[in-house]
């Protein structure tokens, strides 16, 4: 729990036509190779936000090594369900699968619990868009908007004030970015400190479409919301 409370913030908001996830990256630096996040793969740096299945995105706060293990387990469970039933795994069932395993690690000697909390943003045809949170004990709960990691109390109170039940994805994106800008530890809000993902329905196929944003796209979003903060050096040069 200590590792989770010091981890980078992960924030999720459920809208009527999608789910938005944002996360604060802690592992940053000029010498870090971020080429895979910019070009290869499906976006994201592989630190905070992961694609668990075509209909579920996961955000993690805590020990990244433990998170990698749980993400692999979740992906395997999702694929096993797809193979057996020829349909995407329901979001709550995937959360249950992970929580069953996490609970087992709290029960027996010689094992330690996983030091990770997860947010699951997903879609299934029965209950449509959903947002779940699970903690190391194996508890899970459904939310309209929630936050895990550092400064989660501040973020929760901001979300309580601004969240509306009929919010749409474009407004939810603004709400998430505004909340992150107020709760993140770093002074500047930019793509090097932020991961961002949105799950919506494809207007043509009516299938869930997960999009994990690349750094350039995150910067464009921040610019559109008017939340980019210039470095003092660049301001000095422009004077």
C-alpha positions in Angstrom: 0.0 0.0 0.0 3.0 2.3 0.7 4.3 1.7 -2.8 0.9 2.5 -4.3 0.5 5.8 -2.3 3.8 7.0 -3.7 3.3 5.8 -7.3 2.4 8.2 -10.1 -1.3 9.1 -10.2 -3.7 7.1 -12.4 -7.1 8.7 -13.1 -10.1 7.3 -14.8 -13.4 8.9 -15.8 -16.4 7.0 -17.2 -18.4 8.9 -19.9 -21.7 7.8 -21.6 -19.8 7.2 -24.9 -16.4 6.0 -23.6 -13.8 5.8 -20.8 -10.8 8.1 -20.3 -7.6 7.1 -18.5 -4.6 9.3 -17.7 -1.4 8.5 -15.7 1.6 10.3 -14.4 4.9 8.8 -15.4 7.7 8.8 -12.7 10.5 7.2 -14.8 11.6 10.1 -16.9 15.0 11.5 -18.1 16.9 12.8 -21.1 18.8 9.6 -21.6 15.7 7.3 -21.6 15.0 5.7 -24.9 11.4 6.5 -25.7 11.5 5.5 -29.4 9.1 2.6 -28.9 6.4 5.0 -27.4 6.8 7.4 -30.3 6.9 4.9 -33.2 6.5 1.2 -32.5 3.9 -0.9 -30.6 0.5 0.5 -29.8 1.6 3.7 -28.0 2.4 4.3 -24.3 5.8 3.9 -22.6 4.9 0.5 -21.0 5.1 2.1 -17.5 1.5 3.0 -16.5 -1.1 2.2 -19.2 -1.4 -1.2 -20.9 -3.8 -2.8 -23.4 -5.2 -5.9 -21.7 -7.5 -6.9 -24.5 -9.2 -5.3 -27.5 -12.0 -4.1 -25.2 -10.1 -3.4 -21.9 -7.3 -0.9 -21.0 -5.5 -1.1 -17.6 -3.8 1.6 -15.6 -1.4 0.6 -12.8 0.0 2.2 -9.7 2.6 0.6 -7.6 5.5 -1.8 -8.2 6.0 -1.9 -12.0 7.5 -5.4 -11.9 4.5 -6.8 -10.1 2.2 -4.9 -12.6 4.0 -6.6 -15.6 3.2 -10.0 -14.0 -0.5 -9.1 -13.5 -0.8 -7.6 -17.0 0.5 -10.8 -18.6 -1.9 -12.9 -16.5 -4.8 -10.6 -17.5 -3.9 -10.9 -21.2 -3.7 -14.6 -21.0 -7.1 -14.9 -19.2 -8.7 -12.6 -21.8 -7.3 -14.7 -24.7 -8.3 -18.0 -23.0 -11.9 -16.6 -22.7 -11.8 -15.6 -26.4 -10.6 -19.1 -27.4 -13.3 -20.8 -25.3 -16.4 -18.7 -26.0 -15.4 -16.8 -29.2 -16.2 -13.4 -27.6 -14.3 -10.7 -25.7 -14.1 -11.2 -22.0 -16.6 -9.1 -20.0 -14.8 -6.4 -18.0 -16.0 -7.4 -14.6 -15.0 -11.1 -15.2 -11.5 -10.0 -16.1 -11.3 -8.0 -12.9 -12.6 -11.0 -11.0 -10.0 -13.3 -12.5 -7.1 -11.0 -11.4 -8.7 -10.4 -8.0 -9.0 -14.2 -7.4 -5.3 -14.5 -8.0 -4.4 -11.4 -5.9 -6.5 -12.7 -3.0 -4.7 -16.1 -3.1 -1.4 -14.3 -2.5 -2.7 -12.8 0.7 -3.7 -16.2 2.1 -0.7 -18.4 2.2 2.7 -18.2 4.0 5.8 -17.6 2.0 4.1 -15.3 -0.4 3.6 -11.5 -0.4 0.7 -9.6 -1.9 1.2 -7.9 -5.3 2.1 -4.2 -4.6 -0.2 -2.9 -7.3 -3.6 -1.2 -7.7 -5.2 -1.3 -11.1 -7.9 0.6 -12.9 -9.7 -1.3 -15.7 -11.5 0.7 -18.4 -13.5 -1.5 -20.6 -16.6 -2.2 -22.7 -18.9 -5.2 -23.1 -22.3 -5.6 -24.9 -24.1 -6.3 -21.7 -23.2 -3.4 -19.4 -21.5 -1.2 -22.0 -18.7 1.1 -20.7 -17.3 0.4 -17.3 -14.6 1.5 -14.9 -13.3 -0.8 -12.1 -10.6 -0.5 -9.5 -8.9 -3.3 -7.7 -6.4 -3.3 -4.8 -3.7 -5.7 -3.6 -6.2 -7.5 -1.2 -8.3 -8.7 -4.1 -11.2 -6.2 -3.5 -12.7 -4.6 -6.6 -15.4 -2.0 -7.1 -17.0 -0.1 -10.0 -16.7 3.6 -10.3 -17.9 6.6 -12.4 -14.6 8.4 -11.8 -11.7 7.5 -9.5 -8.0 8.0 -8.9 -5.2 5.8 -7.5 -1.6 6.6 -6.6 -0.1 9.8 -5.1 -2.5 12.7 -4.3 -5.6 10.6 -4.9 -7.5 12.4 -2.2 -7.1 15.7 -3.9 -8.1 14.3 -7.3 -11.2 12.5 -5.9 -12.5 15.7 -4.3 -12.0 17.6 -7.6 -13.8 14.9 -9.5 -16.7 14.9 -7.1 -17.2 18.6 -7.7 -16.9 18.5 -11.5 -18.2 15.1 -12.6 -21.7 14.9 -14.3 -23.5 11.6 -15.0 -24.2 12.5 -18.7 -20.6 13.6 -19.5 -19.3 12.9 -23.0 -15.8 11.7 -23.9 -14.7 15.1 -25.2 -15.7 16.8 -21.9 -14.2 13.9 -19.9 -10.9 14.4 -21.6 -10.9 18.0 -20.5 -11.9 17.0 -17.0 -9.1 14.4 -16.7 -6.4 16.7 -18.0 -7.5 19.6 -15.7 -7.5 17.3 -12.7 -4.1 15.9 -13.6 -2.6 19.3 -14.0 -3.8 20.2 -10.4 -2.7 16.9 -8.7 0.6 15.9 -10.5 3.8 16.4 -8.5 5.7 17.9 -11.5 5.5 21.6 -12.3 5.2 21.2 -16.1 2.4 19.1 -17.8 3.7 17.5 -21.0 4.0 14.2 -22.8 7.2 13.3 -21.0 5.3 13.1 -17.8 1.9 11.9 -19.0 0.3 8.8 -20.4 -3.2 9.0 -21.9 -5.7 6.5 -23.3 -9.4 6.6 -24.4 -11.8 3.7 -25.1 -14.7 4.4 -27.4 -17.0 2.6 -29.8 -16.1 2.6 -33.5 -19.0 4.4 -35.2 -19.0 2.0 -38.2 -18.4 -1.5 -36.7 -19.8 -0.7 -33.2 -16.8 -2.5 -31.7 -14.7 -1.1 -28.9 -11.7 0.9 -30.0 -8.8 1.4 -27.6 -6.4 4.3 -28.3 -3.3 4.8 -26.3 -1.9 8.3 -27.2 1.6 8.9 -28.5 3.7 11.8 -27.1 2.9 14.1 -30.0 -0.8 13.4 -29.7 -0.7 14.1 -25.9 1.0 17.5 -26.5 -1.7 18.4 -29.1 -4.4 17.5 -26.6 -2.8 19.7 -23.9 -2.5 22.5 -26.4 -6.2 22.2 -27.3 -7.1 22.3 -23.7 -4.8 25.3 -23.0 -2.8 23.4 -20.3 0.7 23.5 -21.8 3.1 25.2 -19.4 6.1 26.8 -21.0 9.6 26.2 -19.6 11.1 29.3 -18.0 14.2 28.9 -20.3 12.1 29.2 -23.5 10.2 32.1 -22.0 13.4 33.9 -21.3 14.7 33.3 -24.8 11.5 34.7 -26.4 11.8 37.9 -24.4 
